[in-house]
Structures are given as structure tokens and as C-alpha cells.
Amino acid sequence: MAQNKGAIVRYRAIDRCLRAKHGRYGIEELQRACADALYDAFSERFSVSRRQIYLDLNHMESNAGYRADIEHYRDGKKVYYRYADPNFSIEKSPITDDELEQLRETILMLNRFKGMPHFEWMEELLSKLEDTFHLKGCMDSVIGFEQNLDLKGLENITPLFEAIVNKQVLNIRYKSFKANKPITCEVHPYFLKQYNNRWFLFGFNAGFGQITNFALDRIEEVSPMFAEYIEKPSSLNFEEYFDDIVGVTFPQGRKIEHVVMRVAPDRYPYIKNKPLHPSQHNYDKEMRISIDVIPNNELITLLLSFGSQLEVLEPQSVRDMMKEHARTMNRFYK
């Protein structure tokens, strides 16, 4: 049971009791009412302690909660609870301070999407929220996200996303960095992924007979095709698809390699705390790390970004790739 959801269920159960015109509710009755409401909501029995009811009542009375005016009255030795105003209900109360703060944080987060072509509706929604809850003037950014709204190809995200959802075969005209002319592909789209501030489409390329990735900034045209959609293989899980690589490229015929690296002492804590890959193992005494990945261009680019502070020790094939780049760079700086 999610803690916040459980709290809301309890508040509503207590609210129904406190505004009931018939019946009297002490702590025990409120405990039973909350337990029954939680069972109805989650189909599971949860015990609700007396302390929890006291905390809930205090929260409902607080400024951070619902500012409820709750009367405590005695009948003999027992204390009962009710609203001072019989017409009060938390369902009628305005947004709480806690909810307002959560809304403010949400708006700050959503603002990162403003300007992106597939989130045009966000502008109007955010304006309405800011006006309704008087949040204008409170929206100075306090957190920055890596994004490039001028990146070429962003306009294709909406049609590609819709094609994936609707299982629409696409005709894509694509020009890679290495090609002289664009090619036209029949693509059955499956997945969109962002890496290194670029977006990529993954789908079955009918011409190649395999799953291929397409950088959105290299797509020149997208149009629907009237062809039978080839479903994504049931064994393919994109949550795990990228586990064995850095980035998005799967080199043909390459296998997972155990890559061992020596790291400079002043750089080692950084790489230890920000692993190059989920498979990373750290060897503190030797200032070494290892990862198990399929070597690709993205891996080499990442390793080169550490300059002289990282040395690949094995396998020899990856060491040779780094060595070739080092030779080329050496010619630039003679």
C-alpha cells in the first residue's frame, strides 16, 4: 500500500465519520472505519493504531492539512469527535499547503517540457494551473535538466510515438553521417530512447531483416505505409535491451568483453560514485575498475573523455582501439 494513498483513504474515512449526523465516533470507531476503508480500497486488512488516528486528526486540523475545526467532547469517560460546522467536509476544502507545495514542484518539473513539439498542450495546462492556484511569480527555475530544444528531429517525436502506440508501419527516409545519399526504409517502430541528449528510434527494418536504430536528427521524412505491422518479439524487453552496452549501438558479431581499466587516484572516486555501466566493479587498492559490455563507439568515446586519467588494461582489442585514437590525436598536437 502506498503511504500517501493510505493516508488519503484514512482522511476520507474520518471525514465521513465526523460529518455523520447520526452516530458518535471515538478513537475505536475511527480505527474501525479506517480499517474498513483501507480494506475496501486495497482488498487487504491493515491495522490502524490509536496513535495513527491521533496523528491523522492533528493533520486534518493543521494548516498543512485541511484546517478542519474538530470538536472533542466527552460523554462519561469517553471522548468523541465531530466537526464544529456540520456542513464542513475535506472534500469541500481548498487545496492544502502540502498539496500546493507538491503542485508547485510538479509545475517546475513539467516546465522542462515547454517548447518541445509534442508537448504544445503543456503551455495551456501550466498557465491554467498557475492562474487557478495563484502560482505566478513563483516559477523561477531551481533545477536544470539537460535538454536541447533546438535539436534537429524533435518534430518527429510525436508522429513516431503515435506510430508505436498505434502499430503503424512507417516509410522513413534516412541519411546517416557516413552516407552520400539518403535511403528509404520500411520500419516497424517499437521504442524511442534518449541518449547523450539525442533521440533514437528502434524498430524492425524490413530491408535489413533486423532491429535497427535511427537517430532522429538524421531522419529526413516520415510517412505511414499500408503494410502489415510486425509485432515486437515477446522475448524483447527494452527495459533490458541496453543492459550489455553503453549507448545505443550494437556492433554486429561482437560479444560481451570484460574491460579492465586503471584510473588516476584523483579521478577514481568520481568514477566509483558515478559508474560507467551498471556492471562496474571497483577495486579500491589497485585504483582499478571493470565493466562487462559489448565494445562499441559510444564506449570508446566515453573512455576517451577521461583523457590521461584512465587507461584500458584489457582486453587487447579495446586497448588497441584506444591506442589508435591516441595515435591520431598525437598527430594533431605535434
C-alpha positions as CSV (number, residue, x, y, z in Angstrom):
1,M,0.0,0.0,0.0
2,A,1.4,3.4,-1.0
3,Q,1.8,5.5,2.1
4,N,0.2,8.6,0.6
5,K,-2.7,6.7,-0.8
6,G,-3.3,5.1,2.5
7,A,-3.3,8.4,4.3
8,I,-5.9,9.9,1.9
9,V,-8.2,6.8,2.4
10,R,-8.0,7.3,6.2
11,Y,-8.6,11.1,6.0
12,R,-11.7,10.5,3.9
13,A,-13.0,7.7,6.2
14,I,-12.5,10.0,9.2
15,D,-14.2,12.9,7.3
16,R,-17.3,10.7,6.7
17,C,-17.5,9.9,10.4
18,L,-17.0,13.5,11.6
19,R,-19.8,14.8,9.4
20,A,-22.2,12.0,10.1
21,K,-25.5,13.3,11.5
22,H,-26.2,10.1,13.4
23,G,-23.8,8.1,15.4
24,R,-20.9,9.0,17.6
25,Y,-17.2,8.4,16.9
26,G,-14.4,7.9,19.3
27,I,-10.9,6.7,18.6
28,E,-12.0,3.0,18.4
29,E,-14.8,3.8,16.0
30,L,-12.5,5.8,13.8
31,Q,-10.0,2.9,13.9
32,R,-12.6,0.5,12.6
33,A,-13.8,3.0,10.0
34,C,-10.3,3.5,8.7
35,A,-9.5,-0.2,8.6
36,D,-12.7,-0.9,6.7
37,A,-12.0,1.8,4.2
38,L,-8.4,0.5,3.6
39,Y,-9.8,-3.0,3.1
40,D,-12.3,-1.6,0.5
41,A,-9.6,0.3,-1.2
42,F,-6.8,-2.3,-1.3
43,S,-8.6,-5.6,-0.6
44,E,-6.2,-6.3,2.3
45,R,-6.6,-5.9,6.0
46,F,-4.4,-3.2,7.7
47,S,-4.3,-2.5,11.4
48,V,-4.7,1.2,12.3
49,S,-3.3,2.2,15.6
50,R,-4.7,4.7,18.1
51,R,-1.6,6.8,17.6
52,Q,-2.2,6.9,13.8
53,I,-5.7,8.2,14.3
54,Y,-4.4,11.0,16.7
55,L,-1.8,11.9,14.0
56,D,-4.5,12.0,11.3
57,L,-6.8,14.2,13.4
58,N,-3.9,16.6,14.1
59,H,-3.0,16.7,10.4
60,M,-6.6,17.4,9.4
61,E,-6.7,20.3,11.9
62,S,-3.4,21.8,10.8
63,N,-2.7,24.5,8.3
64,A,-0.7,22.0,6.3
65,G,-3.8,19.7,6.2
66,Y,-7.4,20.8,5.8
67,R,-7.7,23.4,8.6
68,A,-10.7,21.4,10.0
69,D,-12.3,22.7,13.2
70,I,-12.8,19.4,15.1
71,E,-14.7,19.4,18.4
72,H,-13.6,17.0,21.1
73,Y,-16.5,16.3,23.5
74,R,-16.9,13.9,26.4
75,D,-19.8,11.5,27.3
76,G,-18.8,9.9,30.6
77,K,-15.2,8.8,30.3
78,K,-15.2,8.6,26.5
79,V,-14.1,11.3,24.1
80,Y,-16.0,11.7,20.8
81,Y,-15.1,13.8,17.7
82,R,-17.2,15.8,15.3
83,Y,-16.9,18.9,13.1
84,A,-17.8,22.2,14.7
85,D,-19.5,23.1,11.5
86,P,-21.8,20.2,10.4
87,N,-21.5,21.3,6.8
88,F,-17.7,21.1,6.7
89,S,-16.0,18.4,4.7
90,I,-12.4,18.0,3.5
91,E,-13.9,17.2,0.1
92,K,-15.1,20.9,0.0
93,S,-12.0,22.4,1.4
94,P,-9.4,24.2,-0.8
95,I,-6.1,22.7,-1.7
96,T,-3.8,22.2,1.4
97,D,-0.4,23.8,1.9
98,D,1.2,20.4,1.4
99,E,-0.7,19.8,-1.8
100,L,0.1,23.3,-3.0
101,E,3.8,22.7,-2.5
102,Q,3.6,19.4,-4.3
103,L,1.8,21.1,-7.2
104,R,4.4,23.8,-7.3
105,E,7.2,21.2,-7.5
106,T,5.2,19.4,-10.3
107,I,4.8,22.5,-12.3
108,L,8.5,23.3,-12.0
109,M,9.3,19.8,-13.3
110,L,6.7,20.0,-16.1
111,N,8.1,23.3,-17.3
112,R,11.1,21.5,-18.7
113,F,8.8,20.1,-21.5
114,K,7.6,23.6,-22.6
115,G,8.6,24.3,-26.1
116,M,9.0,20.7,-27.2
117,P,6.9,20.0,-30.3
118,H,5.0,17.1,-28.8
119,F,4.0,19.0,-25.6
120,E,2.3,22.0,-27.1
121,W,-0.7,21.3,-24.8
122,M,1.6,21.8,-21.8
123,E,1.7,25.6,-22.3
124,E,-2.0,26.0,-21.8
125,L,-2.2,23.5,-18.9
126,L,0.6,25.2,-17.0
127,S,-0.9,28.6,-17.5
128,K,-4.3,27.4,-16.1
129,L,-2.6,25.8,-13.1
130,E,-0.6,28.9,-12.3
131,D,-3.6,31.1,-12.6
132,T,-6.0,28.9,-10.7
133,F,-3.7,28.4,-7.7
134,H,-2.0,31.8,-7.9
135,L,1.4,30.4,-8.5
136,K,2.6,33.1,-11.0
137,G,5.8,34.7,-9.9
138,C,6.8,31.5,-8.0
139,M,8.0,29.6,-11.0
140,D,11.7,30.6,-11.1
141,S,13.6,27.5,-12.1
142,V,15.6,25.9,-9.3
143,I,16.6,22.8,-11.1
144,G,18.2,22.3,-14.6
145,F,17.7,19.4,-16.9
146,E,19.9,18.6,-19.9
147,Q,17.9,19.3,-23.0
148,N,18.3,20.9,-26.4
149,L,15.0,22.3,-27.7
150,D,16.8,23.3,-31.0
151,L,17.9,19.8,-31.7
152,K,17.0,18.7,-35.2
153,G,14.5,15.9,-35.4
154,L,12.4,16.7,-32.3
155,E,9.5,17.4,-34.6
156,N,9.4,13.7,-35.4
157,I,8.9,12.5,-31.8
158,T,5.1,13.0,-32.0
159,P,4.5,11.0,-35.2
160,L,6.9,8.3,-34.2
161,F,5.3,8.0,-30.7
162,E,1.9,7.8,-32.2
163,A,3.1,5.2,-34.7
164,I,4.5,3.0,-31.9
165,V,1.2,3.2,-29.9
166,N,-1.0,2.6,-33.0
167,K,1.3,0.0,-34.5
168,Q,1.7,1.8,-37.8
169,V,4.3,0.8,-40.3
170,L,6.4,3.7,-41.4
171,N,8.3,4.8,-44.5
172,I,11.4,6.6,-43.3
173,R,13.9,8.5,-45.4
174,Y,17.2,8.4,-43.6
175,K,20.6,9.8,-44.2
176,S,23.4,8.7,-41.9
177,F,26.6,10.8,-41.4
178,K,28.6,8.4,-43.5
179,A,26.2,8.0,-46.5
180,N,26.3,10.2,-49.5
181,K,22.6,9.8,-50.3
182,P,19.6,9.1,-48.1
183,I,18.0,5.7,-48.1
184,T,14.3,4.7,-47.7
185,C,13.4,2.1,-45.2
186,E,10.2,0.2,-44.2
187,V,10.2,0.4,-40.4
188,H,8.0,-1.2,-37.8
189,P,8.6,1.1,-34.8
190,Y,8.9,-0.3,-31.3
191,F,10.8,2.1,-29.0
192,L,12.1,5.7,-28.5
193,K,15.2,6.3,-26.4
194,Q,17.2,9.3,-25.5
195,Y,21.0,9.0,-25.1
196,N,23.6,11.8,-24.8
197,N,20.9,14.4,-25.5
198,R,19.9,12.8,-28.8
199,W,16.8,10.7,-29.6
200,F,16.8,7.3,-31.3
201,L,14.0,5.2,-32.8
202,F,14.3,1.4,-32.5
203,G,12.3,-0.8,-34.9
204,F,12.3,-3.7,-37.3
205,N,14.0,-2.7,-40.5
206,A,12.3,-4.8,-43.2
207,G,15.1,-4.2,-45.6
208,F,17.8,-5.4,-43.2
209,G,15.6,-8.1,-41.6
210,Q,16.6,-7.0,-38.1
211,I,16.0,-4.4,-35.4
212,T,17.8,-1.1,-36.3
213,N,18.2,2.2,-34.5
214,F,17.6,5.5,-36.3
215,A,18.9,8.8,-35.0
216,L,16.0,11.3,-35.2
217,D,18.3,14.1,-36.3
218,R,19.2,12.1,-39.4
219,I,15.6,11.3,-40.4
220,E,14.6,13.5,-43.4
221,E,11.0,12.3,-43.8
222,V,8.4,10.1,-42.0
223,S,5.2,8.8,-43.7
224,P,2.8,6.0,-43.0
225,M,2.8,2.8,-45.0
226,F,0.0,0.4,-45.8
227,A,1.6,-2.8,-44.7
228,E,1.0,-5.5,-42.1
229,Y,2.7,-4.5,-38.8
230,I,5.3,-6.9,-37.5
231,E,4.9,-7.2,-33.7
232,K,7.8,-6.8,-31.4
233,P,9.1,-10.2,-30.3
234,S,7.6,-11.2,-27.0
235,S,11.1,-12.0,-25.7
236,L,12.3,-8.5,-26.4
237,N,12.2,-6.3,-23.3
238,F,13.5,-2.8,-23.9
239,E,14.0,-2.3,-20.2
240,E,16.8,-4.9,-20.5
241,Y,17.7,-4.5,-24.2
242,F,20.5,-2.0,-23.5
243,D,22.0,-3.8,-20.4
244,D,25.1,-5.0,-22.3
245,I,26.2,-1.8,-24.0
246,V,27.0,1.8,-23.4
247,G,24.7,4.0,-25.5
248,V,22.5,2.6,-28.3
249,T,24.7,0.8,-30.8
250,F,25.0,-3.0,-31.1
251,P,28.1,-3.9,-33.2
252,Q,27.5,-6.9,-35.4
253,G,29.3,-10.1,-34.3
254,R,30.7,-8.6,-31.1
255,K,30.4,-10.3,-27.7
256,I,30.5,-9.1,-24.2
257,E,34.0,-8.3,-23.1
258,H,35.5,-7.9,-19.6
259,V,37.0,-4.5,-19.8
260,V,39.5,-3.6,-17.1
261,M,40.8,-0.1,-16.5
262,R,43.3,1.7,-14.3
263,V,42.1,5.1,-13.0
264,A,44.1,8.1,-11.8
265,P,43.8,8.5,-8.0
266,D,42.1,11.9,-8.2
267,R,39.6,10.6,-10.7
268,Y,38.9,7.2,-9.1
269,P,36.3,8.5,-6.5
270,Y,34.3,10.2,-9.3
271,I,34.1,7.1,-11.4
272,K,33.4,4.9,-8.4
273,N,30.4,7.0,-7.4
274,K,29.2,7.6,-11.0
275,P,29.7,4.1,-12.6
276,L,30.4,3.9,-16.3
277,H,28.0,1.0,-16.6
278,P,25.7,-1.0,-14.2
279,S,28.1,-4.0,-14.3
280,Q,31.0,-1.9,-12.9
281,H,33.2,-3.5,-10.1
282,N,35.6,-1.3,-8.2
283,Y,39.0,-2.4,-6.8
284,D,40.0,0.3,-4.4
285,K,43.5,-0.9,-3.6
286,E,44.6,-1.1,-7.2
287,M,42.5,2.0,-8.3
288,R,41.0,-0.2,-11.0
289,I,37.5,-0.8,-12.3
290,S,36.0,-3.3,-14.6
291,I,32.8,-3.5,-16.7
292,D,31.2,-6.2,-18.8
293,V,30.0,-4.8,-22.0
294,I,29.9,-5.2,-25.8
295,P,32.5,-2.7,-27.0
296,N,31.1,0.0,-29.4
297,N,31.8,3.5,-30.5
298,E,29.9,5.0,-27.5
299,L,32.1,3.1,-25.1
300,I,35.3,4.3,-26.7
301,T,34.0,7.9,-26.8
302,L,33.2,7.7,-23.1
303,L,36.6,6.3,-22.1
304,L,38.4,8.9,-24.2
305,S,36.5,11.6,-22.3
306,F,38.7,10.8,-19.3
307,G,41.9,11.6,-21.2
308,S,45.1,10.6,-19.5
309,Q,43.3,9.8,-16.2
310,L,42.1,6.4,-17.5
311,E,44.0,3.5,-19.1
312,V,42.4,0.4,-20.6
313,L,44.4,-2.6,-19.5
314,E,42.3,-5.4,-21.2
315,P,41.1,-6.8,-23.4
316,Q,43.7,-6.1,-26.1
317,S,41.1,-5.3,-28.7
318,V,39.7,-2.4,-26.7
319,R,43.2,-1.3,-25.8
320,D,44.1,-1.2,-29.5
321,M,41.0,0.9,-30.3
322,M,42.1,3.4,-27.6
323,K,45.7,3.3,-28.9
324,E,44.5,4.1,-32.5
325,H,42.6,7.2,-31.3
326,A,45.6,8.2,-29.2
327,R,47.9,8.0,-32.3
328,T,45.5,10.1,-34.3
329,M,45.3,12.7,-31.6
330,N,49.1,12.8,-31.3
331,R,49.4,13.8,-35.0
332,F,47.1,16.7,-34.3
333,Y,49.2,18.1,-31.5
334,K,52.7,17.7,-32.7
